Amino acid sequence: TEILGVSEDLIKEKIVVSTIHKAKGLQFTNVIMPNCYDGNFPFYYSDDHSEDARLFYVGLSRSRKRLILTSSHLNPRRSKVENDVLVYEPLKLSPFIDPIYSLIDFKFINIKKK
């Protein structure tokens, strides 16, 4: 059946917002992992990068069909003013992406502010 022209099956789909810790043991059709940059994966203040690598893997492995990793190339939290211009520190991709780099189908999207 349809509701407002939309299949009832589509309406039953849900969006789950979760931490990686809470997602352990679960599987989802689509997984989006935001902020996959060095300083977040591994976490800047972390003493145990091997635990951060395990968490990153858990996040990657929750997806059944589609995995989307996001990152910015500029860090809005680290900026300075040079010659009356706001300059952002560049961000690097997480080093945990290196082993899977060749498997990733990259799509770079530039969003320009108006």
MMTF fields as JSON, N, C-alpha, C and O atoms, coordinates in Angstrom:
{
  "mmtfVersion": "1.0.0",
  "mmtfProducer": "UNKNOWN",
  "numBonds": 455,
  "numAtoms": 456,
  "numGroups": 114,
  "numChains": 1,
  "numModels": 1,
  "chainsPerModel": [1],
  "groupsPerChain": [114],
  "chainIdList": ["A"],
  "bondAtomList": [4, 2, 8, 6, 12, 10, 16, 14, 20, 18, 24, 22, 28, 26, 32, 30, 36, 34, 40, 38, 44, 42, 48, 46, 52, 50, 56, 54, 60, 58, 64, 62, 68, 66, 72, 70, 76, 74, 80, 78, 84, 82, 88, 86, 92, 90, 96, 94, 100, 98, 104, 102, 108, 106, 112, 110, 116, 114, 120, 118, 124, 122, 128, 126, 132, 130, 136, 134, 140, 138, 144, 142, 148, 146, 152, 150, 156, 154, 160, 158, 164, 162, 168, 166, 172, 170, 176, 174, 180, 178, 184, 182, 188, 186, 192, 190, 196, 194, 200, 198, 204, 202, 208, 206, 212, 210, 216, 214, 220, 218, 224, 222, 228, 226, 232, 230, 236, 234, 240, 238, 244, 242, 248, 246, 252, 250, 256, 254, 260, 258, 264, 262, 268, 266, 272, 270, 276, 274, 280, 278, 284, 282, 288, 286, 292, 290, 296, 294, 300, 298, 304, 302, 308, 306, 312, 310, 316, 314, 320, 318, 324, 322, 328, 326, 332, 330, 336, 334, 340, 338, 344, 342, 348, 346, 352, 350, 356, 354, 360, 358, 364, 362, 368, 366, 372, 370, 376, 374, 380, 378, 384, 382, 388, 386, 392, 390, 396, 394, 400, 398, 404, 402, 408, 406, 412, 410, 416, 414, 420, 418, 424, 422, 428, 426, 432, 430, 436, 434, 440, 438, 444, 442, 448, 446, 452, 450],
  "bondOrderList": [1, 1, 1, 1, 1, 1, 1, 1, 1, 1, 1, 1, 1, 1, 1, 1, 1, 1, 1, 1, 1, 1, 1, 1, 1, 1, 1, 1, 1, 1, 1, 1, 1, 1, 1, 1, 1, 1, 1, 1, 1, 1, 1, 1, 1, 1, 1, 1, 1, 1, 1, 1, 1, 1, 1, 1, 1, 1, 1, 1, 1, 1, 1, 1, 1, 1, 1, 1, 1, 1, 1, 1, 1, 1, 1, 1, 1, 1, 1, 1, 1, 1, 1, 1, 1, 1, 1, 1, 1, 1, 1, 1, 1, 1, 1, 1, 1, 1, 1, 1, 1, 1, 1, 1, 1, 1, 1, 1, 1, 1, 1, 1, 1],
  "groupList": [{"groupName": "THR", "atomNameList": ["N", "CA", "C", "O"], "elementList": ["N", "C", "C", "O"], "formalChargeList": [0, 0, 0, 0], "bondAtomList": [1, 0, 2, 1, 3, 2], "bondOrderList": [1, 1, 2], "singleLetterCode": "T", "chemCompType": "L-PEPTIDE LINKING"}, {"groupName": "GLU", "atomNameList": ["N", "CA", "C", "O"], "elementList": ["N", "C", "C", "O"], "formalChargeList": [0, 0, 0, 0], "bondAtomList": [1, 0, 2, 1, 3, 2], "bondOrderList": [1, 1, 2], "singleLetterCode": "E", "chemCompType": "L-PEPTIDE LINKING"}, {"groupName": "ILE", "atomNameList": ["N", "CA", "C", "O"], "elementList": ["N", "C", "C", "O"], "formalChargeList": [0, 0, 0, 0], "bondAtomList": [1, 0, 2, 1, 3, 2], "bondOrderList": [1, 1, 2], "singleLetterCode": "I", "chemCompType": "L-PEPTIDE LINKING"}, {"groupName": "LEU", "atomNameList": ["N", "CA", "C", "O"], "elementList": ["N", "C", "C", "O"], "formalChargeList": [0, 0, 0, 0], "bondAtomList": [1, 0, 2, 1, 3, 2], "bondOrderList": [1, 1, 2], "singleLetterCode": "L", "chemCompType": "L-PEPTIDE LINKING"}, {"groupName": "GLY", "atomNameList": ["N", "CA", "C", "O"], "elementList": ["N", "C", "C", "O"], "formalChargeList": [0, 0, 0, 0], "bondAtomList": [1, 0, 2, 1, 3, 2], "bondOrderList": [1, 1, 2], "singleLetterCode": "G", "chemCompType": "PEPTIDE LINKING"}, {"groupName": "VAL", "atomNameList": ["N", "CA", "C", "O"], "elementList": ["N", "C", "C", "O"], "formalChargeList": [0, 0, 0, 0], "bondAtomList": [1, 0, 2, 1, 3, 2], "bondOrderList": [1, 1, 2], "singleLetterCode": "V", "chemCompType": "L-PEPTIDE LINKING"}, {"groupName": "SER", "atomNameList": ["N", "CA", "C", "O"], "elementList": ["N", "C", "C", "O"], "formalChargeList": [0, 0, 0, 0], "bondAtomList": [1, 0, 2, 1, 3, 2], "bondOrderList": [1, 1, 2], "singleLetterCode": "S", "chemCompType": "L-PEPTIDE LINKING"}, {"groupName": "ASP", "atomNameList": ["N", "CA", "C", "O"], "elementList": ["N", "C", "C", "O"], "formalChargeList": [0, 0, 0, 0], "bondAtomList": [1, 0, 2, 1, 3, 2], "bondOrderList": [1, 1, 2], "singleLetterCode": "D", "chemCompType": "L-PEPTIDE LINKING"}, {"groupName": "LYS", "atomNameList": ["N", "CA", "C", "O"], "elementList": ["N", "C", "C", "O"], "formalChargeList": [0, 0, 0, 0], "bondAtomList": [1, 0, 2, 1, 3, 2], "bondOrderList": [1, 1, 2], "singleLetterCode": "K", "chemCompType": "L-PEPTIDE LINKING"}, {"groupName": "HIS", "atomNameList": ["N", "CA", "C", "O"], "elementList": ["N", "C", "C", "O"], "formalChargeList": [0, 0, 0, 0], "bondAtomList": [1, 0, 2, 1, 3, 2], "bondOrderList": [1, 1, 2], "singleLetterCode": "H", "chemCompType": "L-PEPTIDE LINKING"}, {"groupName": "ALA", "atomNameList": ["N", "CA", "C", "O"], "elementList": ["N", "C", "C", "O"], "formalChargeList": [0, 0, 0, 0], "bondAtomList": [1, 0, 2, 1, 3, 2], "bondOrderList": [1, 1, 2], "singleLetterCode": "A", "chemCompType": "L-PEPTIDE LINKING"}, {"groupName": "GLN", "atomNameList": ["N", "CA", "C", "O"], "elementList": ["N", "C", "C", "O"], "formalChargeList": [0, 0, 0, 0], "bondAtomList": [1, 0, 2, 1, 3, 2], "bondOrderList": [1, 1, 2], "singleLetterCode": "Q", "chemCompType": "L-PEPTIDE LINKING"}, {"groupName": "PHE", "atomNameList": ["N", "CA", "C", "O"], "elementList": ["N", "C", "C", "O"], "formalChargeList": [0, 0, 0, 0], "bondAtomList": [1, 0, 2, 1, 3, 2], "bondOrderList": [1, 1, 2], "singleLetterCode": "F", "chemCompType": "L-PEPTIDE LINKING"}, {"groupName": "ASN", "atomNameList": ["N", "CA", "C", "O"], "elementList": ["N", "C", "C", "O"], "formalChargeList": [0, 0, 0, 0], "bondAtomList": [1, 0, 2, 1, 3, 2], "bondOrderList": [1, 1, 2], "singleLetterCode": "N", "chemCompType": "L-PEPTIDE LINKING"}, {"groupName": "MET", "atomNameList": ["N", "CA", "C", "O"], "elementList": ["N", "C", "C", "O"], "formalChargeList": [0, 0, 0, 0], "bondAtomList": [1, 0, 2, 1, 3, 2], "bondOrderList": [1, 1, 2], "singleLetterCode": "M", "chemCompType": "L-PEPTIDE LINKING"}, {"groupName": "PRO", "atomNameList": ["N", "CA", "C", "O"], "elementList": ["N", "C", "C", "O"], "formalChargeList": [0, 0, 0, 0], "bondAtomList": [1, 0, 2, 1, 3, 2], "bondOrderList": [1, 1, 2], "singleLetterCode": "P", "chemCompType": "L-PEPTIDE LINKING"}, {"groupName": "CYS", "atomNameList": ["N", "CA", "C", "O"], "elementList": ["N", "C", "C", "O"], "formalChargeList": [0, 0, 0, 0], "bondAtomList": [1, 0, 2, 1, 3, 2], "bondOrderList": [1, 1, 2], "singleLetterCode": "C", "chemCompType": "L-PEPTIDE LINKING"}, {"groupName": "TYR", "atomNameList": ["N", "CA", "C", "O"], "elementList": ["N", "C", "C", "O"], "formalChargeList": [0, 0, 0, 0], "bondAtomList": [1, 0, 2, 1, 3, 2], "bondOrderList": [1, 1, 2], "singleLetterCode": "Y", "chemCompType": "L-PEPTIDE LINKING"}, {"groupName": "ARG", "atomNameList": ["N", "CA", "C", "O"], "elementList": ["N", "C", "C", "O"], "formalChargeList": [0, 0, 0, 0], "bondAtomList": [1, 0, 2, 1, 3, 2], "bondOrderList": [1, 1, 2], "singleLetterCode": "R", "chemCompType": "L-PEPTIDE LINKING"}],
  "groupTypeList": [0, 1, 2, 3, 4, 5, 6, 1, 7, 3, 2, 8, 1, 8, 2, 5, 5, 6, 0, 2, 9, 8, 10, 8, 4, 3, 11, 12, 0, 13, 5, 2, 14, 15, 13, 16, 17, 7, 4, 13, 12, 15, 12, 17, 17, 6, 7, 7, 9, 6, 1, 7, 10, 18, 3, 12, 17, 5, 4, 3, 6, 18, 6, 18, 8, 18, 3, 2, 3, 0, 6, 6, 9, 3, 13, 15, 18, 18, 6, 8, 5, 1, 13, 7, 5, 3, 5, 17, 1, 15, 3, 8, 3, 6, 15, 12, 2, 7, 15, 2, 17, 6, 3, 2, 7, 12, 8, 12, 2, 13, 2, 8, 8, 8],
  "groupIdList": [1, 2, 3, 4, 5, 6, 7, 8, 9, 10, 11, 12, 13, 14, 15, 16, 17, 18, 19, 20, 21, 22, 23, 24, 25, 26, 27, 28, 29, 30, 31, 32, 33, 34, 35, 36, 37, 38, 39, 40, 41, 42, 43, 44, 45, 46, 47, 48, 49, 50, 51, 52, 53, 54, 55, 56, 57, 58, 59, 60, 61, 62, 63, 64, 65, 66, 67, 68, 69, 70, 71, 72, 73, 74, 75, 76, 77, 78, 79, 80, 81, 82, 83, 84, 85, 86, 87, 88, 89, 90, 91, 92, 93, 94, 95, 96, 97, 98, 99, 100, 101, 102, 103, 104, 105, 106, 107, 108, 109, 110, 111, 112, 113, 114],
  "secStructList": [7, 3, 3, 6, 6, 3, 3, 2, 2, 2, 2, 2, 7, 7, 7, 7, 7, 7, 7, 2, 2, 2, 2, 6, 6, 7, 7, 3, 3, 3, 3, 3, 3, 7, 7, 7, 5, 6, 5, 5, 6, 6, 5, 6, 6, 7, 1, 7, 2, 2, 2, 2, 2, 2, 2, 2, 2, 2, 2, 2, 6, 6, 3, 3, 3, 3, 3, 3, 3, 7, 7, 7, 1, 3, 3, 3, 3, 3, 3, 3, 3, 3, 6, 6, 3, 3, 3, 3, 3, 3, 7, 7, 5, 7, 4, 4, 4, 4, 4, 4, 4, 4, 4, 7, 7, 7, 7, 7, 7, 7, 7, 7, 7, 7],
  "xCoordList": [0.837, 0.0, 0.876, 2.078, 0.229, 0.967, 0.338, -0.875, 1.165, 0.717, 1.259, 2.473, 0.371, 0.756, 1.661, 2.582, 1.394, 2.166, 3.528, 4.321, 3.809, 5.096, 4.842, 3.94, 5.647, 5.513, 5.619, 6.472, 4.743, 4.754, 6.091, 6.526, 6.743, 8.04, 9.086, 9.908, 9.055, 10.008, 9.751, 10.691, 8.522, 8.174, 8.646, 8.953, 8.707, 9.137, 10.645, 11.112, 11.413, 12.851, 13.13, 12.395, 14.19, 14.534, 15.962, 16.791, 16.23, 17.594, 18.04, 17.378, 19.153, 19.699, 20.941, 21.875, 20.945, 22.128, 22.737, 22.095, 23.98, 24.584, 26.074, 26.689, 26.64, 28.093, 28.583, 27.806, 29.847, 30.41, 30.316, 30.064, 30.518, 30.434, 29.066, 28.978, 28.012, 26.65, 26.291, 25.362, 27.014, 26.699, 27.367, 27.097, 28.229, 28.904, 27.873, 26.923, 28.067, 27.173, 25.954, 25.208, 25.743, 24.598, 25.042, 26.219, 24.11, 24.381, 23.327, 22.169, 23.741, 22.843, 23.083, 24.192, 22.06, 22.211, 23.189, 24.08, 23.023, 23.886, 24.508, 23.844, 25.785, 26.488, 27.231, 27.913, 27.088, 27.835, 28.732, 28.263, 30.033, 30.996, 31.55, 32.347, 31.127, 31.6, 32.969, 33.413, 33.621, 34.868, 35.993, 36.625, 36.237, 37.306, 38.644, 39.257, 39.071, 40.341, 41.27, 40.836, 42.541, 43.556, 43.297, 43.215, 43.173, 42.811, 41.459, 41.144, 40.666, 39.404, 39.511, 39.031, 40.128, 40.48, 41.946, 42.229, 42.888, 42.741, 42.472, 42.844, 41.819, 41.49, 42.772, 43.698, 42.808, 44.013, 44.595, 45.813, 43.743, 44.217, 44.338, 44.643, 44.107, 44.127, 45.546, 46.488, 45.665, 46.95, 47.046, 48.142, 45.908, 45.875, 45.323, 44.12, 46.199, 45.754, 45.266, 44.49, 45.706, 45.219, 43.733, 42.986, 43.305, 41.877, 41.083, 39.978, 41.646, 40.982, 40.869, 39.858, 41.892, 41.856, 40.77, 40.063, 40.628, 39.568, 38.185, 37.293, 38.006, 36.719, 36.424, 35.285, 37.45, 37.281, 36.827, 35.917, 37.465, 37.089, 35.647, 34.9, 35.255, 33.879, 32.916, 31.913, 33.217, 32.376, 32.284, 31.199, 33.432, 33.458, 32.646, 31.944, 32.746, 32.149, 30.66, 30.068, 30.038, 28.601, 27.751, 26.551, 28.342, 27.593, 27.392, 28.336, 26.148, 25.854, 26.025, 26.463, 25.684, 25.646, 26.503, 27.333, 26.305, 26.97, 27.608, 26.982, 28.872, 29.62, 30.07, 30.699, 29.754, 30.155, 31.052, 30.639, 32.277, 33.22, 33.303, 33.481, 33.178, 33.259, 34.42, 34.844, 34.912, 35.957, 35.977, 35.548, 36.466, 36.669, 38.157, 38.982, 38.488, 39.916, 40.418, 41.615, 39.515, 39.902, 39.322, 38.198, 40.09, 39.671, 39.135, 39.916, 37.82, 37.264, 37.616, 37.52, 38.022, 38.383, 39.796, 40.145, 40.591, 41.969, 42.157, 42.41, 42.03, 42.16, 42.958, 43.134, 43.428, 44.149, 43.914, 43.527, 44.153, 43.99, 45.366, 46.258, 45.52, 46.76, 46.408, 45.629, 46.958, 46.685, 45.182, 44.674, 44.486, 43.035, 42.225, 41.094, 42.794, 42.088, 42.096, 43.135, 40.929, 40.822, 41.371, 40.889, 42.387, 43.053, 42.835, 43.106, 42.338, 42.091, 43.251, 43.873, 43.526, 44.549, 44.02, 42.874, 44.831, 44.348, 44.247, 45.006, 43.313, 43.138, 43.664, 43.624, 44.156, 44.595, 43.596, 42.998, 43.419, 42.561, 43.134, 44.337, 42.278, 42.708, 43.742, 43.576, 44.803, 45.775, 45.173, 45.743, 44.029, 43.363, 42.775, 42.421, 42.67, 42.153, 43.234, 42.911, 44.503, 45.606, 45.496, 45.638, 45.248, 45.183, 44.029, 44.093, 42.981, 41.825, 41.699, 40.716, 42.684, 42.639, 42.319, 41.507, 42.939, 42.739, 41.339, 40.921, 40.62, 39.273, 38.179, 37.015, 38.567, 37.583, 37.312, 38.238, 36.047, 35.622, 35.395, 34.319, 36.414, 36.351, 35.467, 35.516, 34.67, 33.876, 34.105, 33.639, 34.822, 35.106, 34.052, 33.79, 33.463, 32.421, 32.887, 33.181, 32.951, 33.302, 32.023, 31.218, 31.851, 30.696, 31.208, 31.996, 30.761, 31.213, 30.144, 28.968, 30.585, 29.651, 29.403, 30.303, 28.173, 27.816, 27.895, 27.633],
  "yCoordList": [-1.19, 0.0, 1.246, 1.192, 2.369, 3.631, 4.652, 4.662, 5.487, 6.6, 7.864, 8.04, 8.737, 9.981, 9.708, 10.477, 8.617, 8.301, 7.672, 7.495, 7.334, 6.733, 5.33, 5.11, 4.382, 2.999, 2.89, 3.52, 2.083, 1.882, 1.301, 1.578, 0.495, -0.072, 1.021, 0.915, 2.07, 3.168, 3.934, 4.384, 4.08, 4.816, 4.053, 4.67, 2.74, 1.936, 2.017, 1.664, 2.48, 2.61, 3.676, 4.657, 3.48, 4.4, 4.882, 4.225, 6.025, 6.53, 6.344, 6.808, 5.672, 5.436, 6.303, 6.213, 7.122, 7.925, 7.284, 7.193, 6.842, 6.058, 6.329, 6.805, 6.027, 6.006, 4.677, 3.731, 4.605, 3.336, 2.296, 1.122, 2.721, 1.786, 1.099, -0.111, 1.879, 1.328, 0.497, -0.309, 0.683, -0.028, -1.395, -2.153, -1.725, -3.03, -4.144, -4.158, -5.082, -6.223, -5.957, -6.884, -4.708, -4.367, -4.192, -3.945, -4.318, -4.115, -3.17, -3.196, -2.333, -1.377, -1.4, -1.691, -1.099, -1.049, 0.051, -0.162, 1.219, 2.365, 2.859, 2.934, 3.194, 3.746, 4.996, 4.994, 6.059, 7.289, 7.527, 7.631, 7.611, 7.92, 9.324, 9.518, 10.298, 11.668, 11.908, 11.159, 12.953, 13.448, 12.42, 12.22, 11.775, 10.769, 11.448, 11.22, 12.272, 12.973, 12.656, 12.217, 12.885, 12.671, 13.659, 14.867, 13.15, 13.968, 13.547, 13.779, 12.928, 12.341, 10.816, 10.136, 10.291, 8.858, 8.783, 8.971, 8.541, 8.364, 9.699, 10.767, 9.593, 10.796, 11.461, 10.795, 12.765, 13.553, 13.243, 13.139, 13.097, 12.894, 11.426, 11.119, 10.531, 9.104, 8.592, 8.951, 7.752, 7.098, 5.742, 5.206, 5.186, 3.845, 3.899, 3.742, 4.12, 4.208, 2.871, 2.834, 1.776, 0.472, 0.315, -0.291, 0.851, 0.813, 1.702, 1.346, 2.859, 3.739, 3.051, 3.203, 2.3, 1.565, 0.498, 0.302, -0.191, -1.204, -0.554, -1.097, 0.595, 1.297, 1.735, 1.643, 2.212, 2.622, 1.422, 1.538, 0.275, -0.944, -1.345, -1.745, -1.242, -1.565, -0.677, -1.162, 0.62, 1.532, 1.131, 1.122, 0.796, 0.383, -0.877, -1.0, -1.795, -3.118, -3.185, -4.261, -2.074, -2.079, -2.016, -2.282, -1.671, -1.447, -2.734, -3.495, -2.975, -4.108, -3.732, -4.554, -2.499, -2.121, -0.899, -0.943, 0.182, 1.437, 2.054, 2.176, 2.44, 3.1, 4.456, 4.548, 5.497, 6.847, 7.404, 7.518, 7.747, 8.376, 9.849, 10.179, 10.73, 12.153, 12.794, 12.331, 13.865, 14.662, 16.024, 16.182, 16.972, 18.304, 18.443, 17.705, 19.366, 19.588, 20.797, 21.084, 21.51, 22.639, 22.466, 21.991, 22.85, 22.699, 24.025, 24.935, 24.149, 25.412, 25.703, 26.847, 24.677, 24.873, 25.425, 25.968, 25.282, 25.781, 26.805, 26.468, 28.023, 29.086, 30.235, 30.332, 31.088, 32.28, 33.378, 33.117, 34.589, 35.726, 36.159, 36.458, 36.187, 36.655, 37.747, 37.516, 38.909, 40.047, 40.3, 40.493, 40.294, 40.531, 39.485, 39.754, 38.283, 37.184, 35.98, 35.62, 35.364, 34.174, 32.983, 32.666, 32.321, 31.196, 29.948, 29.946, 28.884, 27.629, 26.671, 26.615, 25.918, 24.881, 23.722, 23.309, 23.194, 22.048, 20.778, 20.588, 19.933, 18.641, 17.528, 17.64, 16.461, 15.279, 14.162, 14.075, 13.308, 12.138, 11.268, 11.287, 10.522, 9.603, 8.628, 8.114, 8.363, 7.36, 5.959, 5.072, 5.756, 4.458, 4.195, 3.059, 5.225, 5.054, 4.502, 3.882, 4.716, 4.266, 2.804, 2.525, 1.857, 0.443, 0.124, -0.866, 0.939, 0.667, 1.683, 1.67, 2.555, 3.662, 3.182, 3.8, 2.103, 1.622, 1.044, 0.867, 0.753, 0.187, 1.25, 0.949, 2.491, 3.561, 4.232, 4.553, 4.436, 5.192, 6.631, 6.97, 7.471, 8.832, 9.719, 9.69, 10.499, 11.533, 12.792, 12.906, 13.722, 14.961, 15.993, 16.247, 16.572, 17.57, 18.869, 18.919, 19.904, 21.219, 21.992, 22.198, 22.407, 23.216, 24.623, 24.869, 25.531, 26.915, 27.744, 27.705, 28.499, 29.378, 30.609, 31.122, 31.073, 32.275, 33.506, 34.615],
  "zCoordList": [0.0, 0.0, 0.0, 0.26, -0.301, -0.351, 0.579, 0.792, 1.113, 1.941, 1.305, 1.197, 0.888, 0.2, -1.002, -1.28, -1.705, -2.902, -2.628, -3.553, -1.376, -1.007, -0.483, 0.325, -0.951, -0.523, 0.998, 1.624, 1.569, 3.017, 3.493, 4.611, 2.642, 2.998, 3.227, 4.137, 2.401, 2.573, 3.858, 4.513, 4.211, 5.421, 6.663, 7.683, 6.591, 7.728, 7.974, 9.057, 6.978, 7.181, 8.223, 8.336, 8.979, 10.058, 9.895, 9.266, 10.463, 10.544, 11.983, 12.912, 12.163, 13.49, 13.644, 12.846, 14.651, 14.974, 16.214, 17.261, 16.081, 17.14, 17.23, 16.275, 18.37, 18.48, 17.932, 17.794, 17.625, 17.161, 18.274, 18.007, 19.513, 20.639, 20.698, 20.905, 20.514, 20.587, 19.356, 19.408, 18.252, 17.009, 16.929, 15.998, 17.88, 17.848, 17.801, 18.584, 16.873, 16.736, 15.859, 15.542, 15.466, 14.617, 13.177, 12.914, 12.244, 10.821, 10.265, 10.684, 9.314, 8.687, 7.186, 6.736, 6.419, 4.969, 4.582, 3.76, 5.173, 4.889, 6.185, 7.218, 6.117, 7.277, 6.826, 5.801, 7.603, 7.352, 8.56, 9.693, 8.293, 9.35, 9.088, 8.17, 9.896, 9.681, 10.302, 11.173, 9.844, 10.451, 10.487, 11.524, 9.364, 9.273, 8.977, 7.934, 9.9, 9.737, 10.899, 11.965, 10.673, 11.698, 12.837, 12.614, 14.021, 15.176, 15.72, 16.887, 14.866, 15.291, 15.255, 16.163, 14.23, 14.084, 13.722, 12.539, 14.562, 16.006, 16.694, 16.207, 17.83, 18.582, 19.065, 19.526, 18.952, 19.259, 20.639, 20.786, 21.64, 23.009, 23.402, 24.555, 22.472, 22.783, 23.027, 22.321, 24.034, 24.314, 23.621, 23.456, 23.216, 22.64, 21.215, 21.004, 20.249, 18.857, 18.326, 17.37, 18.928, 18.472, 18.81, 18.041, 19.944, 20.295, 19.341, 18.932, 18.986, 18.015, 16.655, 15.97, 16.261, 14.986, 15.024, 14.035, 16.151, 16.295, 16.192, 15.539, 16.828, 16.744, 15.319, 14.861, 14.616, 13.227, 12.392, 11.57, 12.608, 11.885, 12.214, 11.321, 13.473, 13.85, 13.063, 12.539, 12.978, 12.207, 10.749, 10.168, 10.15, 8.741, 8.505, 7.502, 9.424, 9.212, 9.559, 9.466, 9.954, 10.259, 8.997, 9.054, 7.868, 6.635, 5.847, 5.633, 5.415, 4.539, 3.075, 2.269, 2.727, 1.315, 0.994, 0.086, 1.73, 1.372, 2.608, 3.661, 2.451, 3.517, 3.006, 1.952, 3.741, 3.359, 4.459, 5.614, 4.091, 5.015, 4.641, 3.469, 5.614, 5.306, 6.051, 7.11, 5.469, 6.103, 5.438, 4.295, 6.148, 5.589, 5.272, 5.81, 4.421, 4.177, 4.964, 4.957, 5.643, 6.476, 7.868, 8.027, 8.867, 10.256, 10.787, 11.064, 10.933, 11.421, 12.879, 13.323, 13.624, 15.031, 15.195, 16.243, 14.162, 14.224, 13.114, 11.957, 13.494, 12.509, 13.105, 14.319, 12.236, 12.683, 11.655, 10.515, 12.077, 11.186, 10.697, 11.491, 9.385, 8.761, 7.769, 6.844, 7.945, 7.05, 6.902, 5.798, 8.04, 8.077, 7.324, 6.919, 7.128, 6.465, 7.402, 7.956, 7.575, 8.406, 7.631, 6.543, 8.197, 7.536, 8.388, 9.588, 7.743, 8.444, 8.255, 7.194, 9.312, 9.245, 8.395, 8.573, 7.479, 6.68, 7.532, 8.482, 7.176, 7.839, 6.942, 5.717, 7.552, 6.807, 7.054, 8.127, 6.05, 6.247, 7.355, 7.615, 7.992, 9.034, 8.492, 7.386, 9.244, 8.793, 8.722, 8.086, 9.369, 9.306, 7.924, 7.609, 7.105, 5.743, 4.813, 3.801, 5.138, 4.271, 3.834, 2.644, 4.748, 4.324, 3.376, 2.646, 3.373, 2.515, 1.38, 0.64, 1.245, 0.283, -1.133, -1.822, -1.57, -2.939, -3.162, -4.306, -2.094, -2.204, -2.243, -2.505, -1.98, -1.848, -3.192, -3.937, -3.486, -4.663, -4.202, -3.709, -4.366, -3.854, -4.702, -5.932, -4.027, -4.667, -3.843, -2.71, -4.428, -3.711, -4.073, -5.248, -3.067, -3.262, -2.632, -1.438, -3.425, -2.894, -2.648, -3.557, -1.431, -1.079, -0.851, 0.063, -1.675, -1.563, -0.883, -1.245, 0.114, 0.81, -0.032, -0.698, 0.01, -0.768, 0.11, -0.356]
}
